[in-house]
């Protein structure tokens, strides 16, 4: 399977394809065209950044029964939908702090699903 993503080297951001331990820089975002520029960086010498740059994010909440119970909410019949700022996306390895109630909910979510989730 081919692996694409967004990468950063110093102040320079670029899209690339991971091939072994190298990142082959692309001329355009990978969802438009896969055209290598010929520039190659070692994967260990670049930072993995966000793979996309959306203009908006749509979030969905209270969309399953366990979540409604955990949040002590009354079922609405339809999930809550709201917009989030694109700046709410964080690249891998960036540390952040959740307020205590949110931290508890995220920790339980990760534990219930046996996933890795920054808490």
N, CA, C and O atoms as CSV, one atom per row, in Angstrom:
chain,resi,resn,atom,element,x,y,z
A,1,UNK,N,N,0.840,-1.165,0.000
A,1,UNK,CA,C,0.000,0.000,0.000
A,1,UNK,C,C,0.893,1.238,0.000
A,1,UNK,O,O,1.870,1.303,0.746
A,2,UNK,N,N,0.560,2.210,-0.830
A,2,UNK,CA,C,1.319,3.455,-0.889
A,2,UNK,C,C,0.935,4.345,0.286
A,2,UNK,O,O,-0.212,4.335,0.733
A,3,UNK,N,N,1.909,5.120,0.784
A,3,UNK,CA,C,1.690,5.984,1.935
A,3,UNK,C,C,2.055,7.419,1.570
A,3,UNK,O,O,3.189,7.703,1.184
A,4,UNK,N,N,1.076,8.325,1.696
A,4,UNK,CA,C,1.267,9.735,1.390
A,4,UNK,C,C,1.018,10.555,2.646
A,4,UNK,O,O,0.367,10.088,3.581
A,5,UNK,N,N,1.534,11.770,2.666
A,5,UNK,CA,C,1.282,12.634,3.806
A,5,UNK,C,C,1.829,14.019,3.604
A,5,UNK,O,O,2.382,14.351,2.555
A,6,UNK,N,N,1.660,14.831,4.647
A,6,UNK,CA,C,2.226,16.169,4.679
A,6,UNK,C,C,3.466,16.132,5.553
A,6,UNK,O,O,3.482,15.451,6.578
A,7,UNK,N,N,4.512,16.862,5.155
A,7,UNK,CA,C,5.781,16.831,5.865
A,7,UNK,C,C,6.327,18.255,6.006
A,7,UNK,O,O,5.947,19.163,5.267
A,8,UNK,N,N,7.217,18.416,6.964
A,8,UNK,CA,C,7.834,19.718,7.198
A,8,UNK,C,C,9.327,19.521,7.416
A,8,UNK,O,O,9.769,18.643,8.157
A,9,UNK,N,N,10.085,20.378,6.735
A,9,UNK,CA,C,11.532,20.417,6.906
A,9,UNK,C,C,11.878,21.878,7.161
A,9,UNK,O,O,11.882,22.693,6.239
A,10,UNK,N,N,12.170,22.206,8.424
A,10,UNK,CA,C,12.364,23.610,8.784
A,10,UNK,C,C,11.057,24.363,8.596
A,10,UNK,O,O,10.029,23.971,9.149
A,11,UNK,N,N,11.088,25.445,7.820
A,11,UNK,CA,C,9.873,26.230,7.534
A,11,UNK,C,C,9.150,25.742,6.286
A,11,UNK,O,O,8.079,26.249,5.954
A,12,UNK,N,N,9.714,24.776,5.599
A,12,UNK,CA,C,9.145,24.308,4.331
A,12,UNK,C,C,8.146,23.176,4.565
A,12,UNK,O,O,8.480,22.171,5.193
A,13,UNK,N,N,6.913,23.341,4.058
A,13,UNK,CA,C,5.894,22.289,4.097
A,13,UNK,C,C,5.792,21.689,2.705
A,13,UNK,O,O,5.853,22.405,1.706
A,14,UNK,N,N,5.637,20.365,2.643
A,14,UNK,CA,C,5.439,19.717,1.338
A,14,UNK,C,C,4.666,18.419,1.515
A,14,UNK,O,O,4.652,17.825,2.593
A,15,UNK,N,N,4.022,17.994,0.433
A,15,UNK,CA,C,3.372,16.687,0.397
A,15,UNK,C,C,4.361,15.699,-0.187
A,15,UNK,O,O,5.169,16.049,-1.047
A,16,UNK,N,N,4.293,14.461,0.284
A,16,UNK,CA,C,5.233,13.481,-0.213
A,16,UNK,C,C,4.715,12.065,-0.091
A,16,UNK,O,O,3.692,11.799,0.540
A,17,UNK,N,N,5.450,11.170,-0.711
A,17,UNK,CA,C,5.156,9.737,-0.626
A,17,UNK,C,C,6.295,9.071,0.136
A,17,UNK,O,O,7.468,9.295,-0.164
A,18,UNK,N,N,5.942,8.252,1.122
A,18,UNK,CA,C,6.947,7.519,1.893
A,18,UNK,C,C,7.302,6.249,1.119
A,18,UNK,O,O,6.437,5.441,0.780
A,19,UNK,N,N,8.587,6.104,0.854
A,19,UNK,CA,C,9.107,4.921,0.165
A,19,UNK,C,C,10.270,4.413,1.002
A,19,UNK,O,O,11.363,4.978,0.972
A,20,UNK,N,N,10.025,3.337,1.753
A,20,UNK,CA,C,11.046,2.831,2.673
A,20,UNK,C,C,11.328,3.854,3.756
A,20,UNK,O,O,10.423,4.256,4.488
A,21,UNK,N,N,12.592,4.279,3.861
A,21,UNK,CA,C,12.952,5.294,4.859
A,21,UNK,C,C,13.160,6.671,4.222
A,21,UNK,O,O,13.856,7.523,4.773
A,22,UNK,N,N,12.547,6.870,3.060
A,22,UNK,CA,C,12.660,8.144,2.346
A,22,UNK,C,C,11.281,8.760,2.110
A,22,UNK,O,O,10.265,8.066,2.082
A,23,UNK,N,N,11.278,10.085,1.941
A,23,UNK,CA,C,10.067,10.802,1.545
A,23,UNK,C,C,10.350,11.452,0.199
A,23,UNK,O,O,11.250,12.283,0.080
A,24,UNK,N,N,9.575,11.068,-0.819
A,24,UNK,CA,C,9.717,11.619,-2.158
A,24,UNK,C,C,8.738,12.787,-2.277
A,24,UNK,O,O,7.522,12.601,-2.234
A,25,UNK,N,N,9.291,13.996,-2.427
A,25,UNK,CA,C,8.462,15.208,-2.483
A,25,UNK,C,C,7.603,15.206,-3.741
A,25,UNK,O,O,8.046,14.795,-4.814
A,26,UNK,N,N,6.355,15.678,-3.586
A,26,UNK,CA,C,5.408,15.765,-4.697
A,26,UNK,C,C,5.212,17.222,-5.113
A,26,UNK,O,O,5.314,18.133,-4.291
A,27,UNK,N,N,4.930,17.427,-6.403
A,27,UNK,CA,C,4.721,18.775,-6.937
A,27,UNK,C,C,3.399,19.371,-6.471
A,27,UNK,O,O,3.277,20.590,-6.352
A,28,UNK,N,N,2.412,18.524,-6.207
A,28,UNK,CA,C,1.080,18.963,-5.785
A,28,UNK,C,C,0.561,18.033,-4.699
A,28,UNK,O,O,1.148,16.979,-4.456
A,29,UNK,N,N,-0.527,18.407,-4.045
A,29,UNK,CA,C,-1.125,17.481,-3.069
A,29,UNK,C,C,-1.430,16.137,-3.721
A,29,UNK,O,O,-1.831,16.082,-4.883
A,30,UNK,N,N,-1.243,15.069,-2.979
A,30,UNK,CA,C,-1.369,13.707,-3.511
A,30,UNK,C,C,-2.756,13.375,-4.012
A,30,UNK,O,O,-2.906,12.482,-4.845
A,31,UNK,N,N,-3.788,14.074,-3.525
A,31,UNK,CA,C,-5.142,13.778,-4.001
A,31,UNK,C,C,-5.427,14.437,-5.348
A,31,UNK,O,O,-6.443,14.146,-5.978
A,32,UNK,N,N,-4.538,15.321,-5.790
A,32,UNK,CA,C,-4.692,15.952,-7.113
A,32,UNK,C,C,-3.895,15.185,-8.159
A,32,UNK,O,O,-4.406,14.858,-9.230
A,33,UNK,N,N,-2.621,14.899,-7.832
A,33,UNK,CA,C,-1.758,14.199,-8.778
A,33,UNK,C,C,-0.531,13.689,-8.031
A,33,UNK,O,O,-0.061,14.336,-7.095
A,34,UNK,N,N,-0.024,12.561,-8.430
A,34,UNK,CA,C,1.186,12.011,-7.821
A,34,UNK,C,C,2.327,12.233,-8.808
A,34,UNK,O,O,2.653,11.367,-9.620
A,35,UNK,N,N,2.930,13.433,-8.710
A,35,UNK,CA,C,4.033,13.800,-9.583
A,35,UNK,C,C,5.246,14.166,-8.733
A,35,UNK,O,O,5.296,15.258,-8.166
A,36,UNK,N,N,6.226,13.265,-8.638
A,36,UNK,CA,C,7.416,13.554,-7.832
A,36,UNK,C,C,8.221,14.720,-8.409
A,36,UNK,O,O,8.312,14.887,-9.625
A,37,UNK,N,N,8.802,15.525,-7.512
A,37,UNK,CA,C,9.655,16.635,-7.947
A,37,UNK,C,C,11.083,16.168,-8.179
A,37,UNK,O,O,11.870,16.860,-8.825
A,38,UNK,N,N,11.418,14.990,-7.651
A,38,UNK,CA,C,12.790,14.496,-7.730
A,38,UNK,C,C,13.559,14.736,-6.432
A,38,UNK,O,O,14.631,14.167,-6.226
A,39,UNK,N,N,13.003,15.586,-5.552
A,39,UNK,CA,C,13.646,15.839,-4.259
A,39,UNK,C,C,13.296,14.703,-3.295
A,39,UNK,O,O,12.137,14.299,-3.196
A,40,UNK,N,N,14.297,14.197,-2.594
A,40,UNK,CA,C,14.112,13.081,-1.669
A,40,UNK,C,C,14.742,13.447,-0.329
A,40,UNK,O,O,15.871,13.933,-0.272
A,41,UNK,N,N,13.995,13.206,0.749
A,41,UNK,CA,C,14.499,13.445,2.108
A,41,UNK,C,C,14.434,12.148,2.889
A,41,UNK,O,O,13.581,11.300,2.631
A,42,UNK,N,N,15.333,11.998,3.841
A,42,UNK,CA,C,15.251,10.860,4.756
A,42,UNK,C,C,14.074,11.094,5.699
A,42,UNK,O,O,13.901,12.198,6.214
A,43,UNK,N,N,13.278,10.073,5.925
A,43,UNK,CA,C,12.110,10.178,6.789
A,43,UNK,C,C,12.494,10.665,8.187
A,43,UNK,O,O,11.752,11.433,8.800
A,44,UNK,N,N,13.623,10.232,8.685
A,44,UNK,CA,C,14.084,10.646,10.000
A,44,UNK,C,C,14.515,12.104,10.088
A,44,UNK,O,O,14.723,12.618,11.187
A,45,UNK,N,N,14.651,12.780,8.943
A,45,UNK,CA,C,15.101,14.178,8.918
A,45,UNK,C,C,13.958,15.162,8.692
A,45,UNK,O,O,14.193,16.369,8.623
A,46,UNK,N,N,12.733,14.674,8.577
A,46,UNK,CA,C,11.576,15.565,8.388
A,46,UNK,C,C,10.561,15.306,9.495
A,46,UNK,O,O,10.562,14.244,10.118
A,47,UNK,N,N,9.698,16.288,9.731
A,47,UNK,CA,C,8.603,16.121,10.684
A,47,UNK,C,C,7.353,15.724,9.923
A,47,UNK,O,O,7.056,16.277,8.864
A,48,UNK,N,N,6.617,14.756,10.471
A,48,UNK,CA,C,5.339,14.376,9.875
A,48,UNK,C,C,4.328,15.438,10.275
A,48,UNK,O,O,4.138,15.700,11.462
A,49,UNK,N,N,3.685,16.044,9.301
A,49,UNK,CA,C,2.723,17.118,9.541
A,49,UNK,C,C,1.329,16.605,9.198
A,49,UNK,O,O,1.141,15.411,8.962
A,50,UNK,N,N,0.365,17.500,9.171
A,50,UNK,CA,C,-0.999,17.101,8.817
A,50,UNK,C,C,-1.054,16.660,7.360
A,50,UNK,O,O,-0.428,17.290,6.507
A,51,UNK,N,N,-1.786,15.595,7.058
A,51,UNK,CA,C,-1.857,15.119,5.683
A,51,UNK,C,C,-2.809,15.934,4.816
A,51,UNK,O,O,-2.793,15.794,3.593
A,52,UNK,N,N,-3.633,16.776,5.419
A,52,UNK,CA,C,-4.611,17.564,4.678
A,52,UNK,C,C,-4.673,18.977,5.256
A,52,UNK,O,O,-4.212,19.224,6.370
A,53,UNK,N,N,-5.252,19.903,4.482
A,53,UNK,CA,C,-5.457,21.283,4.933
A,53,UNK,C,C,-6.902,21.669,4.640
A,53,UNK,O,O,-7.164,22.397,3.682
A,54,UNK,N,N,-7.832,21.198,5.443
A,54,UNK,CA,C,-9.249,21.467,5.150
A,54,UNK,C,C,-9.625,22.921,5.420
A,54,UNK,O,O,-9.014,23.581,6.261
A,55,UNK,N,N,-10.620,23.407,4.711
A,55,UNK,CA,C,-11.113,24.765,4.953
A,55,UNK,C,C,-12.099,24.778,6.111
A,55,UNK,O,O,-12.330,25.823,6.720
A,56,UNK,N,N,-12.683,23.619,6.420
A,56,UNK,CA,C,-13.590,23.502,7.571
A,56,UNK,C,C,-13.638,22.055,8.027
A,56,UNK,O,O,-13.315,21.138,7.273
A,57,UNK,N,N,-14.044,21.868,9.270
A,57,UNK,CA,C,-14.219,20.535,9.838
A,57,UNK,C,C,-15.641,20.436,10.361
A,57,UNK,O,O,-16.162,21.382,10.952
A,58,UNK,N,N,-16.252,19.310,10.146
A,58,UNK,CA,C,-17.597,19.073,10.663
A,58,UNK,C,C,-17.483,17.983,11.718
A,58,UNK,O,O,-16.989,16.890,11.441
A,59,UNK,N,N,-17.940,18.282,12.920
A,59,UNK,CA,C,-17.858,17.335,14.034
A,59,UNK,C,C,-19.237,16.757,14.326
A,59,UNK,O,O,-20.255,17.416,14.118
A,60,UNK,N,N,-19.256,15.524,14.808
A,60,UNK,CA,C,-20.502,14.841,15.149
A,60,UNK,C,C,-20.371,14.323,16.575
A,60,UNK,O,O,-19.357,13.720,16.927
A,61,UNK,N,N,-21.388,14.555,17.395
A,61,UNK,CA,C,-21.355,14.089,18.764
A,61,UNK,C,C,-22.675,13.489,19.189
A,61,UNK,O,O,-23.698,13.675,18.530
A,62,UNK,N,N,-22.646,12.775,20.285
A,62,UNK,CA,C,-23.821,12.081,20.815
A,62,UNK,C,C,-24.459,11.218,19.730
A,62,UNK,O,O,-25.679,11.192,19.564
A,63,UNK,N,N,-23.598,10.511,18.995
A,63,UNK,CA,C,-24.087,9.709,17.877
A,63,UNK,C,C,-24.174,8.218,18.180
A,63,UNK,O,O,-24.420,7.419,17.276
A,64,UNK,N,N,-23.975,7.826,19.454
A,64,UNK,CA,C,-24.197,6.433,19.829
A,64,UNK,C,C,-24.617,6.392,21.295
A,64,UNK,O,O,-24.281,7.285,22.073
A,65,UNK,N,N,-25.344,5.363,21.657
A,65,UNK,CA,C,-25.994,5.273,22.972
A,65,UNK,C,C,-25.014,5.381,24.137
A,65,UNK,O,O,-25.300,6.075,25.114
A,66,UNK,N,N,-23.852,4.702,24.054
A,66,UNK,CA,C,-22.883,4.763,25.153
A,66,UNK,C,C,-22.413,6.195,25.402
A,66,UNK,O,O,-22.260,6.612,26.550
A,67,UNK,N,N,-22.188,6.935,24.337
A,67,UNK,CA,C,-21.719,8.319,24.469
A,67,UNK,C,C,-22.794,9.183,25.135
A,67,UNK,O,O,-22.479,10.029,25.973
A,68,UNK,N,N,-24.033,8.977,24.772
A,68,UNK,CA,C,-25.137,9.735,25.380
A,68,UNK,C,C,-25.196,9.442,26.874
A,68,UNK,O,O,-25.369,10.358,27.677
A,69,UNK,N,N,-25.053,8.172,27.254
A,69,UNK,CA,C,-25.048,7.806,28.685
A,69,UNK,C,C,-23.839,8.398,29.401
A,69,UNK,O,O,-23.975,8.949,30.493
A,70,UNK,N,N,-22.659,8.290,28.798
A,70,UNK,CA,C,-21.440,8.822,29.425
A,70,UNK,C,C,-21.543,10.318,29.680
A,70,UNK,O,O,-21.043,10.814,30.689
A,71,UNK,N,N,-22.182,11.031,28.779
A,71,UNK,CA,C,-22.304,12.481,28.920
A,71,UNK,C,C,-23.539,12.874,29.740
A,71,UNK,O,O,-23.812,14.059,29.931
A,72,UNK,N,N,-24.284,11.867,30.222
A,72,UNK,CA,C,-25.498,12.101,31.017
A,72,UNK,C,C,-26.462,13.028,30.284
A,72,UNK,O,O,-26.989,13.982,30.855
A,73,UNK,N,N,-26.678,12.723,28.998
A,73,UNK,CA,C,-27.563,13.536,28.162
A,73,UNK,C,C,-28.833,12.765,27.837
A,73,UNK,O,O,-28.869,11.539,27.941
A,74,UNK,N,N,-29.847,13.470,27.454
A,74,UNK,CA,C,-31.099,12.872,27.008
A,74,UNK,C,C,-30.988,12.620,25.504
A,74,UNK,O,O,-30.550,13.509,24.775
A,75,UNK,N,N,-31.368,11.439,25.020
A,75,UNK,CA,C,-31.303,11.186,23.576
A,75,UNK,C,C,-32.125,12.219,22.806
A,75,UNK,O,O,-33.262,12.522,23.168
A,76,UNK,N,N,-31.533,12.749,21.744
A,76,UNK,CA,C,-32.200,13.770,20.933
A,76,UNK,C,C,-32.890,13.189,19.707
A,76,UNK,O,O,-33.736,13.845,19.099
A,77,UNK,N,N,-32.539,11.980,19.348
A,77,UNK,CA,C,-33.085,11.383,18.137
A,77,UNK,C,C,-32.165,11.562,16.947
A,77,UNK,O,O,-32.180,10.748,16.023
A,78,UNK,N,N,-31.358,12.624,16.957
A,78,UNK,CA,C,-30.365,12.857,15.905
A,78,UNK,C,C,-29.080,13.334,16.580
A,78,UNK,O,O,-29.137,13.969,17.634
A,79,UNK,N,N,-27.931,13.038,15.989
A,79,UNK,CA,C,-26.661,13.479,16.587
A,79,UNK,C,C,-26.501,14.999,16.505
A,79,UNK,O,O,-27.119,15.653,15.665
A,80,UNK,N,N,-25.672,15.544,17.379
A,80,UNK,CA,C,-25.303,16.953,17.297
A,80,UNK,C,C,-24.256,17.111,16.207
A,80,UNK,O,O,-23.358,16.278,16.085
A,81,UNK,N,N,-24.357,18.152,15.429
A,81,UNK,CA,C,-23.387,18.429,14.369
A,81,UNK,C,C,-22.947,19.875,14.525
A,81,UNK,O,O,-23.778,20.767,14.692
A,82,UNK,N,N,-21.629,20.109,14.470
A,82,UNK,CA,C,-21.120,21.473,14.578
A,82,UNK,C,C,-19.829,21.607,13.794
A,82,UNK,O,O,-19.199,20.616,13.427
A,83,UNK,N,N,-19.446,22.856,13.543
A,83,UNK,CA,C,-18.210,23.150,12.823
A,83,UNK,C,C,-17.079,23.389,13.810
A,83,UNK,O,O,-17.292,23.882,14.918
A,84,UNK,N,N,-15.878,23.031,13.391
A,84,UNK,CA,C,-14.679,23.296,14.184
A,84,UNK,C,C,-13.694,24.033,13.282
A,84,UNK,O,O,-13.713,23.873,12.062
A,85,UNK,N,N,-12.856,24.822,13.881
A,85,UNK,CA,C,-11.830,25.550,13.117
A,85,UNK,C,C,-10.750,24.588,12.631
A,85,UNK,O,O,-10.377,23.671,13.363
A,86,UNK,N,N,-10.243,24.775,11.418
A,86,UNK,CA,C,-9.145,23.924,10.948
A,86,UNK,C,C,-7.928,23.977,11.870
A,86,UNK,O,O,-7.132,23.038,11.890
A,87,UNK,N,N,-7.774,25.048,12.622
A,87,UNK,CA,C,-6.643,25.153,13.549
A,87,UNK,C,C,-6.769,24.178,14.720
A,87,UNK,O,O,-5.829,24.041,15.504
A,88,UNK,N,N,-7.912,23.496,14.854
A,88,UNK,CA,C,-8.064,22.510,15.930
A,88,UNK,C,C,-7.350,21.203,15.603
A,88,UNK,O,O,-7.209,20.352,16.481
A,89,UNK,N,N,-6.899,21.023,14.374
A,89,UNK,CA,C,-6.115,19.842,14.015
A,89,UNK,C,C,-4.688,20.015,14.509
A,89,UNK,O,O,-4.113,21.096,14.376
A,90,UNK,N,N,-4.115,18.969,15.073
A,90,UNK,CA,C,-2.741,19.001,15.542
A,90,UNK,C,C,-1.948,17.906,14.853
A,90,UNK,O,O,-2.447,16.800,14.642
A,91,UNK,N,N,-0.711,18.223,14.504
A,91,UNK,CA,C,0.120,17.190,13.873
A,91,UNK,C,C,0.607,16.210,14.932
A,91,UNK,O,O,0.532,16.492,16.128
A,92,UNK,N,N,1.096,15.080,14.499
A,92,UNK,CA,C,1.574,14.026,15.405
A,92,UNK,C,C,2.645,14.559,16.331
A,92,UNK,O,O,3.525,15.311,15.912
A,93,UNK,N,N,2.568,14.164,17.597
A,93,UNK,CA,C,3.584,14.526,18.565
A,93,UNK,C,C,3.372,15.847,19.273
A,93,UNK,O,O,4.105,16.155,20.213
A,94,UNK,N,N,2.394,16.642,18.855
A,94,UNK,CA,C,2.135,17.918,19.519
A,94,UNK,C,C,1.379,17.639,20.812
A,94,UNK,O,O,0.360,16.949,20.807
A,95,UNK,N,N,1.883,18.177,21.916
A,95,UNK,CA,C,1.240,17.952,23.213
A,95,UNK,C,C,0.178,19.018,23.436
A,95,UNK,O,O,0.340,20.171,23.036
A,96,UNK,N,N,-0.910,18.615,24.079
A,96,UNK,CA,C,-1.961,19.557,24.433
A,96,UNK,C,C,-2.584,19.104,25.732
A,96,UNK,O,O,-2.383,17.971,26.169
A,97,UNK,N,N,-3.341,19.996,26.348
A,97,UNK,CA,C,-3.934,19.692,27.641
A,97,UNK,C,C,-5.447,19.822,27.547
A,97,UNK,O,O,-5.959,20.820,27.039
A,98,UNK,N,N,-6.156,18.820,28.035
A,98,UNK,CA,C,-7.612,18.855,28.077
A,98,UNK,C,C,-8.062,19.270,29.465
A,98,UNK,O,O,-7.399,18.973,30.459
A,99,UNK,N,N,-9.190,19.957,29.528
A,99,UNK,CA,C,-9.737,20.265,30.852
A,99,UNK,C,C,-10.173,18.958,31.505
A,99,UNK,O,O,-10.346,17.954,30.815
A,100,UNK,N,N,-10.353,18.955,32.821
A,100,UNK,CA,C,-10.519,17.711,33.578
A,100,UNK,C,C,-11.691,16.853,33.114
A,100,UNK,O,O,-11.506,15.648,32.948
A,101,UNK,N,N,-12.893,17.404,32.894
A,101,UNK,CA,C,-14.025,16.576,32.461
A,101,UNK,C,C,-13.753,15.967,31.090
A,101,UNK,O,O,-14.001,14.780,30.872
A,102,UNK,N,N,-13.246,16.777,30.171
A,102,UNK,CA,C,-12.929,16.273,28.831
A,102,UNK,C,C,-11.842,15.202,28.915
A,102,UNK,O,O,-11.896,14.206,28.195
A,103,UNK,N,N,-10.856,15.404,29.792
A,103,UNK,CA,C,-9.781,14.421,29.944
A,103,UNK,C,C,-10.350,13.088,30.396
A,103,UNK,O,O,-9.967,12.037,29.883
A,104,UNK,N,N,-11.259,13.131,31.352
A,104,UNK,CA,C,-11.887,11.908,31.849
A,104,UNK,C,C,-12.637,11.201,30.723
A,104,UNK,O,O,-12.513,9.988,30.557
A,105,UNK,N,N,-13.410,11.954,29.955
A,105,UNK,CA,C,-14.193,11.350,28.871
A,105,UNK,C,C,-13.277,10.747,27.807
A,105,UNK,O,O,-13.536,9.641,27.331
A,106,UNK,N,N,-12.215,11.451,27.427
A,106,UNK,CA,C,-11.300,10.938,26.402
A,106,UNK,C,C,-10.562,9.699,26.911
A,106,UNK,O,O,-10.354,8.747,26.160
A,107,UNK,N,N,-10.170,9.713,28.172
A,107,UNK,CA,C,-9.475,8.557,28.735
A,107,UNK,C,C,-10.399,7.342,28.731
A,107,UNK,O,O,-9.970,6.237,28.400
A,108,UNK,N,N,-11.660,7.542,29.097
A,108,UNK,CA,C,-12.602,6.418,29.077
A,108,UNK,C,C,-12.828,5.941,27.653
A,108,UNK,O,O,-12.925,4.737,27.416
A,109,UNK,N,N,-12.913,6.860,26.701
A,109,UNK,CA,C,-13.102,6.494,25.299
A,109,UNK,C,C,-11.940,5.613,24.836
A,109,UNK,O,O,-12.153,4.565,24.227
A,110,UNK,N,N,-10.717,6.043,25.127
A,110,UNK,CA,C,-9.542,5.273,24.712
A,110,UNK,C,C,-9.510,3.910,25.394
A,110,UNK,O,O,-9.191,2.901,24.765
A,111,UNK,N,N,-9.840,3.885,26.682
A,111,UNK,CA,C,-9.825,2.625,27.422
A,111,UNK,C,C,-10.887,1.666,26.899
A,111,UNK,O,O,-10.621,0.479,26.714
A,112,UNK,N,N,-12.096,2.185,26.659
A,112,UNK,CA,C,-13.190,1.337,26.170
A,112,UNK,C,C,-12.876,0.741,24.811
A,112,UNK,O,O,-13.305,-0.373,24.510
A,113,UNK,N,N,-12.146,1.452,24.000
A,113,UNK,CA,C,-11.881,1.003,22.638
A,113,UNK,C,C,-10.465,0.474,22.452
A,113,UNK,O,O,-10.059,0.140,21.339
A,114,UNK,N,N,-9.706,0.399,23.567
A,114,UNK,CA,C,-8.333,-0.101,23.533
A,114,UNK,C,C,-7.508,0.622,22.481
A,114,UNK,O,O,-6.765,0.000,21.721
A,115,UNK,N,N,-7.646,1.952,22.444
A,115,UNK,CA,C,-6.909,2.757,21.487
A,115,UNK,C,C,-5.946,3.663,22.196
A,115,UNK,O,O,-6.044,3.870,23.406
A,116,UNK,N,N,-5.018,4.203,21.447
A,116,UNK,CA,C,-4.084,5.190,21.966
A,116,UNK,C,C,-4.688,6.563,21.705
A,116,UNK,O,O,-4.940,6.915,20.553
A,117,UNK,N,N,-4.921,7.334,22.744
A,117,UNK,CA,C,-5.520,8.653,22.607
A,117,UNK,C,C,-4.806,9.568,23.575
A,117,UNK,O,O,-4.711,9.248,24.760
A,118,UNK,N,N,-4.298,10.701,23.106
A,118,UNK,CA,C,-3.597,11.587,24.037
A,118,UNK,C,C,-4.545,12.125,25.092
A,118,UNK,O,O,-5.563,12.731,24.760
A,119,UNK,N,N,-4.221,11.910,26.355
A,119,UNK,CA,C,-5.097,12.394,27.425
A,119,UNK,C,C,-4.406,13.367,28.299
A,119,UNK,O,O,-5.001,13.874,29.251
